[in-house]
Amino acid sequence: KIRQDCHVFSTFFFTKLRGCKKESAEERYKKVRRWTKNVDIFEKKYLFVPVNELEHWTLMIVCFPGKIAALAKEQVEVESEFG
């Protein structure tokens, strides 16, 4: 059950994502979509993203990404309504 609730990204995922920060969201997604093509990350409870920055390791943990996406969508809808 725990394994089904979690997804662990490759160490290269964040490196690739960070390397395209000046591009549009669509372009960034195109560069990292292969890491998510076989998994619905918004259905997971936790995402683990290992980061190596200047020879120091950090682990980012995203909790309930589906809820974050739903809140972001709701906020965009409210802003466009009152914007």
Phi, psi and omega in degrees: 000315181299318181298325179288334183274352187236155171223131179250121178278160173291157177295340181278343182302305183292324178301315180292317180296315180295328182291349182237034186293341180270000181266168179292162179301322180296317178294320178298317180299318179302326183281341181241002185297336180295336178282347181238006186294335182253011182214138174268099185294339181280352175264351181278157175273327183219140172242133179248124183235103178286137182231130174245112182233117179053047178062025177235130181266138175224149176241117175270137177237121177258121181262130177052062182300331178295322178290323178296316180296319180295319178294320179295318178297316179298318180296318178298318179297317180294316180296321179289331179288320183255353188303000000 
